[in-house]
Each structure stands twice: as structure tokens, then as C-alpha cells.
């Protein structure tokens, strides 16, 4: 015996009312699936064709930083396919440390602007490129900048008791306290930040001249509204 239950307006209304969450869930899953597929299959420029600048900040945004980076891109490294910024919020130390560790371990980012605590920590572990020779030969123009705080003693290894074995003290970052131009150019409060280059960025040929140009763009006179 077969019973046919016709679908009328009332039954359809009830079905939609009580099953709407299923359709909404299906729609969300479809969108997430498509987004994941797009993310994993979308073209990403190779390391030697892109420059990424990661900045710890509570004032600047991607929208305020990218125009300056784009200017340098076209003037200094026009052969790059992509140049962009990532703003890393300064906040909870544990979250910030975990975030930075993840990015650095993955080799993400080429140039970093980081706070003193993280600069010294990661520089000691060899995460950043030594800048001594680049500054000495003029490849990076740091004239007029007090570089004292940019020197860090690198940890070369640990002995059997987990005591660090230290190497020599080297210049791993440029202190940005006196680079007042960033405050207007990128809306970046750069006080207490250090400019560094990731040691394994795989694109020194382009990253280093870009880094130097970025530093020069940050030069500027201290304005009256800057308290300290």
C-alpha cells in the first residue's frame, strides 16, 4: 500500500521553518569549503618575488602602511610581484610571542618592526640577519642613528646543562626611536620599535635595498606634538 502525501503551501512553510538551520549550516560549510579551496589553490608569489613587512603596532594599519610600501616597491624593487604589510597588534605578551614565533618559524615575512623585548629574544636566537657589515659598507644607511641598543649577543648553542653558549655581540636591528617620519607617513608610533630583517628570508638581493629605502623614508624632524 502506498500513501502519497501531497506537498502543499502549509507543509512547505513548516518544513522551511523547522529546517532552516540545516540550510544555513550547509551554506556556511559551502562558503568555508570554497574559501579554503581558494586559499590553498590561489596563486602566491614565490619568495624571491615578494616582500612582506610585519609591524607590531597599535596605531598603524595595512591601509596606512601599504601606500608607502608601494611607493618604495615601484622605485626600488619594481621586479617584485607583491609587496605588502601585516599589522601585528601589541597586547598580551604570550599571544604576541606565540604569533611571532609561528610567523618566524614558518619563514613568513621578510622585514619586521618589533618591540624591544621580542627583538632581543629573537635576535639572540638567530632569527634576524646581522647588519654590521651592511651598515659598515653603506648598503644600509644608518648615519646619525644611535645603534647601541641594536646590538645583541647571539646564543650559538646550549651545553649539556642547558646553559647557553654565547657568541659575539652583533648589530641585529635598527632602533627606530628617532625615525619621526613614520608617525606622519604611516601613522606608526615607532617609539621602542626595532627594524630587522628575517635571517632566512630567501630574498636578500631585494629585501636589503627595500629595507634601506624604508629606513630612509622614516627619517624626519621631531614635531612639536611628539612629547618624547
N, C-alpha and C positions, 0 to 999 in steps of 0.2 A: 504494500500500500504506500503510495507516495503523496505527501502533502505539500502543496505549493503555497508558500506564504508570500503574497504579493508585497512589493515594496511601495508603500505609499508615503505621502509627504510627512506624516506624523512619525512613522518608523525611521525615516531617513533623518529627521530632526533629532530624535532620541539618540540615534547611532552617532551622529556628529557630536552631540553634547557630551556623551559619556566616553567617546573615543578620541576626542580632540588632542589629549595629551600624547597619544600614540603618534599621531601625525606630526605634532610639534617635535617630539623626540626624533622621529625619522628625519624630519627636515634638518634639525640640528646636527645629527650624525652625518647626513649627506654633505652639509656645508663643511663640517670638520674634516671629513674624508677628502673632500675636494681641496681644501686648504692645505692639508698635509701632503697630498699628491702634488700640488702646485709647488709647495715649498721644497720638496725633495727632488723635483724634476726641473724646476726653473733654472735658467742659466745663471751661473755665478762666475764672475771674472776670476781667472787664476791669480795666484798670489803675486806674480810679477806684473800684473796688470791692474792692481787695485791698491789703494792706500786708505786705511781706516784709522781714524783718530778717536781714541776713547778718553773721555774727560770726566773726572769726578767734579761735580758741581751741583749747587742748589739754585743757581741763578741763570745760567745759560741753558739753551735748548738746542735741539737739532736745527730748528728754524733760524736761530740767531747765529749758529756756528757755521752752517753749511755755505752761506754766501761767501764768507772769507776763504773757506777751504776751496771753493770752486774757483775763485779768483787765482789762488796760488796754483791750482791744478792746471789751468789753461796757460799760465805764464811760465811755470817751471817744469811741469811733468805732463805735457799735453798728450803724450802717448799712453797714459793710463786710461783704462776703460771706465773705472769707477773710483771716486773719492768721496768719502762721507764721514760723518761723525756719529758717535754714540755717547749720550749723556748718562753718566752713572751717578745716581743720587747719593749724596753724602748723608749717612744716617747711622743706623745700627752697625757697629764695628764688625760683628760676627757675619751679618748678611753681606756687608761690603767686602769683607775678606773672602768669603766663600764665592761671591760673584767674580771678584778679580782673579782668584785662583782658578776658577773654571775657565775664564776667558784666556788667561795666560797659558794654562796647561794645554788648551786646545789650539794655541797659536793664533788666536783671534786678535785683531788689532795690530797696528804697526807702531803708532805713536801714542804714548799715554801721558796724560796730565793727572798726577796723583798726589794725594796729601802726604805729608812728611812721614807719618807712621808707616804707610804702605810702601812708600818709596824706599825707605831704609830696609824694610823687611824683605821686599822682593829683590832689591839690588844686591843685598848680601847673599841671596840665593842664586845669583847669576842670571836673573830674568831679564836684566836690561843690558844694553850694549855699552861698553866702556867708551867714553867720549874724549878721553885725554888727548890722544893723537889727533883726532878730528878738530879739536879746538886749537891745539898747538900749531897745526899746519894751515889754519884758517878756513878749513872746509866748513866748519861751524863757527860763525862769528859771534863770540860771547864777550866782545870787548865792552868794558865798562860795567860788567856784571860781577858781583861778588860770588865766586863759585865755591867758597869754603864749605857751605852746607851741602854741596852736591857730591862731596867725596864720601864714599862708604867702603869699609873693609869687607872684602868678599870672603865668604866661607867656602873653602875649597873641598873640605871633606869632614868626616867625623871619625874619631878614633873608636876603639872597642868599647870605651865607656860612654860613648855618645857625646864626647866633648868636641866642640868644633875646632877644626884646624884652619887657621886664618891665612889668607894670602895678603897681598899688599893693598893699601888704600888707593882707590881709583875714582875718577870722576864718572859717575853713572847718570847724573841728571843736572839740568839747569834750573836753579832756583828762580821762580817767576815773580817774586815779590815786587820787583822794580819794573815789570812789564805792564805799565799802566794802560797801554793801548788796547789791551784785551777787554778792559772794562767798558770801553765805548764800542770797539769793533765787534765783539762777540757777546757783550753783556755778561762777561765772565768775571766773577770775583776770583782772581787768580792768586790772592794772598795765601801763602802757605802751600802752594802747589809746586810740583817739580815736573819739568818736561823731560821725558825719557823716550828711548827707542827700544822696542822689544828685541832682545838679542837674537832670536831666531825668526825674524820677520820674513826672510827669504826674498827680500826685495831692497837690499841696501842701496843699490845703484840709484833708485828713485826716492826711497824713503828718506835718506840722509839729506839730499838737497831740498826736499819738501820740508823736512824738519827745520832746516836752517832758514828757509823763507818764512815759515810760520813764526819762528822766533823774531825775525826782523819786523814782521807785521805787528808784533806785540809791543814794540818799543814805542814810548810816548812819554810826554811830560806828565808829572803828577798834577792833577787838577785840584782846585780848592775844596771840592766836595768830598774828596777822599781823606778821611780822618787820619788813618795810619797805614 
